[in-house]
Each structure stands twice: as structure tokens, then as C-alpha cells.
Amino acid sequence: MIINVMRNPKDVFTSAFHYFEKASYLPNPGPQNEFLHKFLDGKVRHGSWFDHVSWLNAEDKEHMMHISYEEMLMDLKDSVSRITPFLEIPLDDEVIENIADRCLFKNMRTNSSNFSMVPSEMNGVSKSDHMRKGIAGDWKKQLTVAEAEYVDAVYKDQMKDVKYKFVWD
């Protein structure tokens, strides 16, 4: 079973740009516009966002669940409620509520298992906290109008054969 978690590519770009600036083990991203082109061409660590969402066209739909970060932000409890039956793990409402509560950014920041407990020489983040805000739509403050339009054009071309309806579309 596979749970494919996706996020708006504009927000993925924004997070990646900031992370590349912070992480000591990654090359400096350089100017935003240059990094944007590298990002959209898949010439960054972990490749193309479009390759990652290619799972949407996978034949075996019965063993795959697609969910977006944005859906989880809109209603985390509902998202957990949809994931548990897919995994065939029956949970009562109280457990689902506890899971959703622990997965809130404000609570993950205080969770001892997050990256803040890992020595900086191991996590590679030396300039600031690993976790930023977790806010969908950060790209609206990050990208210029021309850059956002460029992403939209590349997105439209790359996703023309994908029949999945994203929350952000």
C-alpha cells in the first residue's frame, strides 16, 4: 500500500528554496529565478515534482491513496479518518483526534522526535530551525507575478494528461 502525499508545486518550490539556503550539505540555491528553473526542470536534489506526482497515473489504484498537504491543512482529522481505513487500521474517534493533534505544526515543533533533537552536523541545518511555518500559500509572498505565471505554464503543460483534481486547481 502506498500513500502518495503531494503538495502544491509553488509551495514545494518555496520550501525547497528556503531549505537549500539553510542546509549546510546542499549547494546554495543561488538567485530565486535560476533556482525556479532548476526546480521545474527537475535539476535539484530529489528530481522533478512532476515525476513525483506521476504516481497519479499508476495502474494499481486499489493499493494507492492520494492526498495533498493542502487537504490535510484544511481538515487534518478528516484526512486521518480517510487514511486509517485505507491502511485497514480501525481507530476510534479519540485516537484519530489524538493523531491529528500530534500532527499539528505547533505540536510537532515540541515533539522530541523532530529534527531539532538531531545534532546539527547530522541534520545539516546550521542557519535556522528545520521546520518553517507549514503555511500553504507561502509562494504568494515568495514568487513574482512573472514567476508564478511561468510555473502555471509549465504545470499546465506537464500535467495535461493527469486526470486528478488537486485542491489548488
CORNORNOR-V551883 format. One line per field, one symbol per residue. ss: DSSP state (@ for helix, = for strand, . for the rest). A space follows every 10 residues. Layout:
ss: ???
This chain:
ss: .=====..@@ @@@@@@@@@@ @@=....... .@@@@@@@@@ @.......@@ @@@@@@@... @@@=====@@ @@@@.@@@@@ @@@@@@.... ..@@@@@@@@ @@..@@@@.. ....@@@..@ @@@.=..... ........@@ @@..@@@@@@ @@@@@@@@.. .........
